[in-house]
Amino acid sequence: MFSRFLTAALLASLSLSFTAAVADEHAPAADRKADVVPEARTWVTRHKARIGGQVIAYTVTAGTLLMKNDDDEPVALFGFTAYVKDGEDPTNRPLMFAYNGGPGSASAWLHMGILGPKRTVLEDLASNTAGPFRTVENEFSILDHADLVMIDPVGTGFSQIVGKGDKKDFYGVDQDIDSVSRFIVRFLGDYGRWASPKFVLGESYGGIRTAGVAHELLSRHNVALNGIILVSPYLDYGSGNAGVKLDVPYVNFLTTYAATAWYHRVLKDRPDDLQAFLREAEAFAEEVYAPVLFKGARATTEERAQVLAGLERYTGVSQEFWDLANLRLDEGRFLQELMRRQGKVVGRIDTRYVGEIIGPLGEYTDYDPYSAQVAPAIVATFNDYYRRELGVQTERSYVLSGRLWRDWDQSHAQPDQRGKVPFPNTVVDLSHAMILNPRMKVLIQQGYYDLACPYGTVEYAVDHLDVSPALRENVSIAYYEAGHMMYVHGPSMVKFRDDLAAFVEANRR
């Protein structure tokens, strides 16, 4: 179940991904020639673009940075793309590091979807699968407010294990946090940005990474962040995975089931007001549904009947189906069942998307319509842009989806534990980071139609931050009527940029 979560929800299972990992990279260190280390190379180009109503001149540095271990041995080439506005004082200019999730997803989604100065032209709710694929100047880029470093963690993009490195050094919760933190520290030194106001933005599994990185940077490297941005974040295994026989995530997922059913008009008595409907669903989930799940076999017949009636009302899925599922549906079953009789399957990354069903008798969805309809355009435009406009010369393929979840070490050394726990919950790390750095602010950007990381899981995580009421005021959540990558939706793209820009400006000093 967790493998399916990581593949679909966190963008590691895109069947249309631009494949690619080089086999030698994933081989054990002993099977590689450790003395043969590819050269780290960068390409520097200069450009202009109209962003935020003004023409901006900027310099791009694209390529790789050679990373070494504590014994000064090369272990990885870390891929990155840095955008720096010309003529600015780097000591005052905000600097934002950004990445996607996976684990195993490269940063092309954020890069070409919303943050970079060039944006892929996407038609929302349509199949973006036929060329010619185009890019345009991205008027919604953050580059007018902050310099930007797009990061591809090891095993994604053009990043690769080299020399004395081994996949066990990078493919895991703590290993990933460590390597990304080390890259950030190295970048600050190599490019003279130690004094800059610093921000880190992570999407999806990038939420687990960012919460951990915020604590790691401060506790190990003495690097304090002005702010972090969590886009559709996955933060806690236990409360964020329906289907693992824990009751909390079923409750957290229910409100996005309701939003999805409302959007597709499959409810018997559908109200006009989404927000009012969601407040009802939230109250039902917390006050009626959760207590009955907690009771398990002790729930009375009357209590169970009340829950079944509510589940049908708020999700559009029949009481009979919910009863057969013992009141618990993970998202794969829900998305396959919701519009089964119309011959449609609903997207998981963005539940506004639908596609033709494959195997109408199947229990689970066979593909994600969102990924199928968006990935080809992202892949094509990124590769064209990187090679043609940024001049990057490489024989390597860009790994959009590294499928690293197959070898991922899920254990995590929480700051409040002496040893490792078997599954990650970096809400703990975030709590500690906020306490250690009370000036660090947190912006969460979350879509209502996201079943990869439903908004109920995010609110649950925020509600369980172990911080004082005063520090809790440092956290804000912005909501969007779209999915996991809300910026494919026109109005949400505008709001995403406005919310992000306002956050940077408010916390740059």
SVG drawing of the C-alpha trace seen along z (x, -y; Angstrom):
<svg xmlns="http://www.w3.org/2000/svg" viewBox="-31 -47 72 54">
<polyline fill="none" stroke="black" stroke-width="0.4" points="0.0,0.0 2.8,-2.4 4.6,-1.6 1.4,-2.5 1.1,-5.7 4.6,-6.8 4.3,-5.9 1.1,-7.6 0.7,-10.3 4.1,-11.5 4.8,-11.3 7.0,-8.3 4.7,-6.2 4.1,-8.2 3.6,-5.7 4.5,-8.4 7.6,-9.5 10.7,-10.3 12.5,-7.1 15.9,-6.7 18.1,-6.0 21.5,-5.0 22.1,-1.4 25.6,-2.0 24.3,-4.7 22.2,-2.1 24.9,0.5 26.6,1.2 29.7,-0.9 31.9,2.2 30.7,2.9 31.5,-0.6 34.9,-2.0 35.3,-4.3 38.3,-6.0 36.4,-7.1 34.4,-10.2 32.5,-12.2 33.3,-15.9 31.0,-18.3 30.1,-20.9 27.9,-24.0 26.6,-26.2 26.0,-29.9 23.6,-31.9 22.0,-35.3 18.4,-36.1 15.5,-38.6 11.9,-38.0 8.8,-40.0 7.8,-38.8 5.4,-40.5 4.9,-43.4 8.5,-44.2 11.4,-43.1 14.0,-41.3 17.6,-40.5 18.9,-37.3 21.7,-34.8 21.2,-31.0 23.7,-28.5 22.7,-25.0 24.6,-21.8 26.0,-19.7 28.0,-20.1 30.4,-17.4 29.6,-16.4 32.1,-14.6 31.8,-12.6 33.4,-13.4 36.6,-11.6 36.8,-14.1 35.9,-11.3 33.5,-12.1 30.1,-10.5 27.6,-12.3 27.0,-14.8 24.1,-17.0 22.1,-18.6 20.7,-22.1 19.5,-25.1 20.2,-28.5 18.4,-31.7 19.9,-35.0 18.5,-38.4 21.2,-40.7 22.3,-43.8 21.1,-42.8 23.0,-42.8 23.3,-39.1 23.4,-39.9 19.9,-41.3 18.4,-39.3 16.2,-36.4 17.3,-32.9 14.8,-30.1 15.8,-26.4 13.0,-24.3 12.3,-20.6 9.6,-18.1 9.0,-14.9 8.7,-11.2 10.9,-10.0 12.4,-9.9 10.7,-12.8 12.8,-15.5 12.0,-19.2 10.8,-19.7 7.2,-19.9 7.7,-23.0 10.4,-24.3 8.2,-24.3 4.9,-24.5 5.2,-27.7 8.5,-28.7 10.9,-29.2 11.0,-32.1 9.7,-29.8 6.5,-27.9 5.0,-24.9 1.8,-25.8 -0.8,-23.4 -4.5,-23.3 -6.2,-22.5 -8.5,-19.4 -7.4,-18.4 -5.0,-15.8 -1.7,-17.6 -0.3,-14.7 0.1,-16.0 2.8,-18.4 4.0,-20.9 4.7,-21.5 5.3,-25.1 6.8,-27.3 6.1,-30.9 7.6,-33.6 6.2,-32.8 4.8,-36.0 4.0,-34.0 7.6,-33.1 9.0,-34.1 12.2,-35.4 11.2,-39.1 11.1,-38.5 13.8,-35.9 16.6,-34.1 15.8,-30.5 17.7,-27.2 15.9,-24.2 17.3,-21.0 17.2,-17.5 18.1,-15.1 20.4,-12.2 18.8,-9.7 16.7,-12.2 17.2,-14.7 20.9,-14.7 22.1,-13.9 23.9,-10.7 25.9,-8.6 29.6,-8.6 33.0,-7.5 32.7,-6.1 29.0,-6.8 26.3,-4.1 22.6,-4.2 22.4,-3.4 24.0,-6.8 21.1,-8.6 18.0,-6.5 16.3,-6.9 14.4,-9.5 17.4,-10.6 20.0,-10.0 17.9,-12.3 17.6,-15.0 21.3,-14.8 22.4,-15.0 20.0,-17.9 21.1,-19.8 24.8,-19.3 24.1,-20.5 22.4,-23.7 25.3,-24.4 27.8,-23.8 25.9,-26.1 25.8,-28.9 29.6,-28.7 30.4,-28.2 28.1,-31.0 28.6,-33.5 25.0,-33.4 25.6,-32.9 24.2,-36.3 21.1,-36.0 17.6,-35.6 16.9,-31.9 13.8,-30.0 13.2,-26.3 10.1,-25.1 9.2,-21.4 6.3,-19.8 4.6,-16.4 7.2,-14.1 9.2,-17.3 7.2,-18.1 8.9,-15.3 12.2,-16.4 11.7,-20.1 10.6,-19.6 13.7,-17.5 16.0,-19.8 14.8,-22.8 15.9,-21.0 19.0,-19.5 20.3,-22.8 19.9,-24.5 21.0,-21.8 23.9,-20.4 25.1,-23.3 23.9,-26.4 21.9,-27.6 18.7,-29.4 15.9,-29.7 13.6,-32.8 10.8,-30.5 9.7,-27.2 7.0,-26.6 5.2,-23.2 3.3,-22.6 0.7,-19.8 2.9,-18.3 3.3,-14.7 4.6,-14.9 3.6,-11.8 3.4,-8.2 0.9,-7.2 -1.7,-9.9 -1.1,-10.3 -1.6,-6.8 -5.1,-5.3 -5.1,-1.6 -2.5,-0.6 -5.2,0.4 -4.8,-2.8 -8.0,-4.7 -6.7,-8.2 -5.9,-8.5 -9.4,-7.3 -10.8,-10.2 -8.3,-12.6 -9.1,-11.5 -12.8,-11.7 -13.2,-15.4 -11.3,-15.2 -13.6,-12.3 -16.4,-14.8 -14.9,-17.6 -14.3,-15.2 -17.9,-13.9 -19.2,-17.5 -17.0,-18.5 -18.2,-15.6 -21.9,-16.2 -22.5,-12.6 -24.2,-13.5 -27.9,-13.0 -28.6,-16.3 -25.6,-18.4 -25.5,-21.9 -24.3,-24.8 -21.7,-26.1 -18.5,-23.9 -17.1,-25.5 -20.3,-25.1 -20.5,-21.5 -16.9,-20.8 -17.5,-22.3 -20.4,-19.8 -18.2,-16.9 -15.4,-17.9 -17.8,-17.9 -19.2,-14.5 -15.7,-13.1 -14.5,-14.3 -17.6,-14.0 -19.4,-10.9 -17.1,-8.9 -13.9,-9.0 -15.5,-7.8 -17.1,-4.8 -13.9,-3.8 -12.2,-4.1 -14.7,-1.8 -14.2,0.9 -16.3,4.0 -17.8,2.2 -19.8,-0.2 -23.5,0.4 -25.8,1.2 -27.4,-2.2 -24.0,-4.0 -22.8,-2.1 -26.0,-2.8 -25.6,-6.6 -22.1,-6.5 -23.1,-4.6 -25.8,-7.1 -23.3,-9.9 -20.6,-8.3 -23.1,-7.9 -24.3,-11.5 -20.8,-13.0 -19.0,-10.8 -21.5,-9.7 -20.4,-6.1 -23.3,-3.7 -23.8,-2.5 -23.6,1.0 -20.1,0.5 -18.9,-1.3 -20.4,1.6 -18.5,4.2 -15.4,2.1 -16.1,2.1 -16.4,-1.7 -12.9,-2.2 -12.0,-3.0 -8.5,-3.9 -8.2,-6.4 -7.5,-3.7 -10.8,-2.0 -12.7,-5.3 -11.4,-6.7 -12.2,-3.4 -15.8,-3.2 -16.9,-6.8 -17.7,-7.0 -17.4,-3.3 -20.9,-3.2 -20.2,-6.1 -17.1,-4.2 -14.8,-6.8 -11.9,-6.7 -10.9,-9.7 -7.5,-11.2 -5.5,-11.0 -3.0,-13.8 -5.9,-16.0 -9.4,-14.6 -10.9,-17.1 -9.4,-15.0 -11.1,-11.9 -10.3,-9.3 -11.7,-6.2 -11.7,-3.3 -9.4,-0.4 -10.9,2.8 -14.3,1.7 -14.5,4.7 -11.2,3.9 -10.8,3.0 -8.2,0.3 -7.4,-2.3 -4.9,-1.3 -3.6,-4.7 -3.9,-8.4 -5.6,-10.5 -3.8,-13.6 -0.4,-12.2 -1.3,-10.8 -2.6,-14.1 0.1,-16.4 3.5,-14.5 4.2,-14.4 4.2,-18.2 6.3,-18.7 8.9,-16.2 9.1,-17.6 9.3,-21.2 11.9,-20.7 14.2,-18.8 13.9,-21.2 14.4,-24.2 17.3,-22.8 19.3,-21.8 18.4,-24.5 17.9,-27.6 20.2,-26.9 22.8,-25.2 23.3,-22.1 25.3,-19.5 25.0,-16.0 24.4,-12.5 22.6,-11.6 18.8,-11.3 16.9,-13.5 15.3,-11.2 11.8,-12.6 10.8,-9.7 13.6,-7.6 11.2,-5.1 13.5,-5.3 10.7,-4.2 11.6,-0.6 14.9,-0.9 13.9,-3.7 14.9,-3.4 11.7,-4.6 13.3,-4.7 13.8,-8.1 15.8,-9.4 13.2,-11.7 14.8,-14.5 12.8,-13.3 14.0,-9.7 17.3,-8.0 17.1,-5.6 15.3,-5.4 11.5,-4.8 10.5,-2.6 8.4,-5.2 8.8,-8.9 6.9,-11.7 8.8,-14.9 6.1,-16.9 8.3,-16.3 11.4,-17.7 9.3,-20.8 8.2,-21.4 11.8,-21.3 13.0,-23.6 10.2,-26.1 11.3,-26.1 15.0,-26.5 14.2,-29.2 11.1,-31.1 11.4,-33.6 11.1,-30.9 7.6,-31.1 5.8,-28.3 3.4,-28.7 1.4,-25.6 -0.2,-25.7 -2.9,-23.0 -5.5,-22.0 -9.0,-20.7 -8.9,-18.2 -5.6,-16.5 -5.9,-12.8 -2.1,-12.3 -1.8,-14.4 -5.4,-15.4 -5.9,-18.6 -7.3,-16.7 -3.8,-15.1 -2.2,-18.5 -4.5,-20.1 -4.1,-17.1 -0.3,-17.6 -0.5,-21.3 -2.9,-20.6 -0.3,-18.2 2.7,-20.4 4.1,-20.3 4.7,-24.0 3.3,-26.9 0.3,-28.9 2.6,-31.8 4.7,-29.7 1.7,-28.1 0.9,-31.6 3.9,-31.3 2.0,-28.7 -0.4,-29.7 -2.4,-27.6 -3.5,-28.8 -6.2,-26.7 -6.9,-26.3 -9.8,-24.8 -7.5,-22.5 -5.3,-19.4 -1.8,-18.4 -0.2,-20.7 -2.7,-23.4 -0.8,-25.7 -2.1,-23.9 -5.5,-25.6 -5.5,-29.2 -7.0,-31.0 -5.0,-28.9 -1.8,-29.8 -2.4,-33.4 -3.2,-32.9 -0.2,-30.6 2.1,-33.3 0.5,-36.0 0.6,-34.0 4.2,-32.9 5.4,-36.4 3.6,-37.9 5.2,-35.3 8.7,-36.0 8.3,-39.8 6.8,-39.5 9.7,-37.4 12.8,-38.5 14.2,-40.3"/>
</svg>
